[in-house]
Amino acid sequence: MSIETSPSSSNDPEWEKIVAGYLNSPAPEPVLQSASAAPMKQPLPADPTGDTPITPAWTKTRAGWKARAHVGRVNTVRGFRKWLRRQATEHGHAAQTWRGIARAALWVHGTEGAQITAARHEVQQTQRDYKAAKWAHDRRLIPGTEKDRRRKDMEDAFAYSVSAMSRYRAALREARMRRAGRAALALAPFAGVEGAGIHLFGAPGGLAATGVTLAALTLIGRRTRAGELYTDRDAKIGDGDRMTDEMVNRVYRSAKVIGAEDVVKLLSPCTLTADGSAWEVRLELPDGIPGAKALGATAQLANGFGVSVQQISQTKGEREDWLTLRVTLKVPFTGKSKKGPLLTADKVNLWEPQPMAVSERGDVMAVEWFEKTALFGGEPGAGKSAAANNPLLSAALDVTADFYLADGKGGFDLTPFEPIAQMIDTDGDPEQLLAILRHVWEVVLPGLKQTVKDHSVRKFSEALAAQDDRVRWTVLYIDEWASYMAAATPEQQKELERLLRLITQQGRAYAVIVIAATQKPDSNAVPTGIRDILSTRWAGRCMTPEASDTILGKGRATAGYNAQRILKSQRGVGYLQTGETSEPVLTQSYFYTDEEVSVILRRAYQLRQEAAVLPLGPLDRLRAADEDGVILADLARMYEDGVELLPAARVLEGLAEAGHTVTADRLAVLVPRTDEEKRRQEINGSKVSVYPLAAVRRAVADSYGIAL
């Protein structure tokens, strides 16, 4: 059987990529593929006639033979199990053999039995007629003329009976002769094969000949009494069957994707992947059937192939009617997550695509983060924090990246990043988040914009970064925005939303990466105006298709990209969508344990220490601001652990000891207090004027945008 191939002059990059993969041996490491980049056209060897067979060259290597042996062993076991299941049905070989014996015996018996039965019935009838005629003749009181007539009837009946008996015996003799001839004709081949086998090879030959005889009888009895033959018309991949053209068409018809008379055109043969983990085929849908219809029929296709919906993967090709179908032999991503590449990386260049996850095909999914923002969503335990760790850890190994982090749920996920973060809030305090956003908007972004103006360019670039050290990445990561909004006042909510929208819209050209993570990114969790401009999406397991659409975009679930179908056992699995127009890809993000995160961040700290770019602490930044900042920094240091209030007299005394001449009036201006805070508090048995630590923090945040 010949396999159609494409000549080297083909203009189909996807086909050339497939053929090139078959012709060339695989690389030792998975190919780094950008999630947003189009497939690259690979050069092919010279093939003028275009008849190069699609045979992987690597199959002749040691690894290739091992892979083929594994696939063969798996298929053999599945085929044997399928054969065992078949034996219990009327299509089993034992049932076929018995039917063959019965049909052979029926042919030997022939149709003479009907003639014998008719002759026997005639004999029985003539004997009854003779007995009736004899009984009528033996009556005594019958006139002489009637007696003679009845005697003649009796004699005629006797003659008919004798003639019928002769014909019956002749039919028996003829039937025996014909049956003997047919029996000899039927048994001669079997006896000849058996005798020849025993004569030539002894007992083994006799056994082989018996097998041949049984095979012949099985062939005779192959068709059932209803006239049906055993076929694989109901073959399913889940039962261990091979994917075939007929199977693909049958399943797409039963799923109502195509009509009963329609046929899908296969653009490539149904092939098992090199590792034996999945079946793949590229197909073209009939006219008038959009790809979205096939993408939305995943559950029906899974039923037809006899697998779970998690094992079906369909991706659109370059045209609306082109699809790539992949059916894995087991549920993907149910094992342990792969070790992340950052464990062995000395440093990272964020201008290059950064590995984030692995697709079903084993490709490394890399994301280009310049001019990109991201949204990570999914129910608790879906692995969104682990997935978001990938871009954060990549940025940590780039010394030109500055971190501004906020955790609305008040957890400890971001605590390891604190030594390298410019500003961080792990308390879920809206006031601190407001200070972070104000600093990014009022201090960081203006400086980045000025750098662009100084070089008369439109935006940052890697070439500009090589010329000017002021070109730096800014990573703004906010976990659980909804928690901040729930704790903030209405005025704070408006200001937080305003600042985040401005930073997201204007920061892309200046290497500002805004990343948001939340359990359900609806309008309450992330404002719609902000969510719609977050280009990179990662959707982990969701409770409903609507929640999945909230992350990936409206209509994605019905098009086959439904994160609700992700199983709980598939930890860290989600649909990754990069860019505003790319299709989501089911991936499993790299997972880094707490110990591995600590190792990477220690390396990141050392890199920053060697490059002298470690972030200043809040008090250091405050001291570097101006003279009032120095005073406030020394004031903040006076509050020891657990101390929330200090008498005004003690504050003035401490500032004097630090070398600051500050009056009570100037202190009141530097640290404004509310009416409630101005009330005298009882300390050591006396009511005195006090300065609470909250007022100092508020004054620093309002005046300098620094969270203490």
LINWONOR-V952532 format. One line per field, one symbol per residue. ss: DSSP state (H for helix, E for strand, L for the rest). phi: phi as a letter, one per 30 degrees, with the letter a starting at -180 (. if undefined). A space follows every 10 residues. Layout:
ss=???
phi=???
This chain:
ss=LLLLLLLLLL LLHHHHHHHH HHHLLLLLLL LEEELLLLLL LLLLLLLLLL LLLLLLHHHH LHHHHHHHHH HHHHHHHHHH HHHHHHHLLL LLHHHHHHHH HHHHHHHHHL LHHHHHHHHH HHHHHHHHHH HHHHHHHLLL LLLHHHHHHH HHHHHHHHHH HHHHHHHHHH HHHHHHHHHH HHHHHHHHHH HHHHHHHHHH HLHHHHHHHH HHHHHHHHHH LLLLLLLLLL LLLLLLHHHL LLLLHHHHHH HHHHLLLLLL LLLLEELLLL EELLLLLEEE EEEELLLLLL HHHHHLLHHH HHHHHLLLHH HEEEEELLLL LEEEEEEELL LLLLLLLLLL HHHLLLLLLL LLLEEEEEEL LLLEEEELLL LLLEEEELLL LLLHHHHHHH HHHHHHLLLL EEEEEEELLL LLLLHHHHHH EEEEELLLLH HHHHHHHHHH HHHHHHHHHH HHHHHLLLLL LHHHHHHLLL LLEEEEEEEL HHHHHHHLLH HHHHHHHHHH HHHHHHHHHH LEEEEEEELL LLLLLLLHHH HLLLLEEEEL LLLLHHHHHH HHLLLLLLLL LLHHHLLLLL LLEEEEELLL LLLLEEEEEL LLLHHHHHHH HHHHHHHHHH LLLLLLLHHH HHHLLLHHHH HHHHHHHLLL LLLLEEEHHH HHHHHHHLLL LLLHHHHHHH LLLLHHHHLL EEELLEEELE EEHHHHHHHH HHHHLLLL
phi=.dcdbcddcd ccdddddddd dddcddddcd ddbddcdded dcdcddbedi cdddbddddd dddddddddd dddddddddd ddddddddcd cddddddddd dddddddddi cdeddddddd dddddddddd dddddddddd dbeddddddd dddddddddd dddddddddd dddddddddd dddddddedd dddddddddd bieedddddd dddddddddd cdddddiccd bcdcdbddcj dddbeddedd dddddidbdd cdbdcddbdd bddedicacb acbbddeicd ddddddcddd dddddibddd ccbbbdcdcd ccbccbbddb ddiccddddd dddcddabcd dcdcdbabdd diddccbdcd icbbbcblde idjddddddd dddddddcdc cccbcbcddi ccdceddedc cdbabccicd dddddddddd dccddedddd ddddchbdad adddddcbdd dbdbcccbci edddddddde ddeddddddd dddddcdedc icccbcbadb dddddbeedd ddcddcbbcd ebdbdddddd ddkdiddddj ccdddddddc dicadcbcjd bdddbdbbdd ccdedddddd dddddddddd dhbddddedd dddddadddd dddddddddd eidcbbdddd ddddddddjc cbdddddddd bdbddddddd cdbhibdbdb bddddddddd dddbiccc
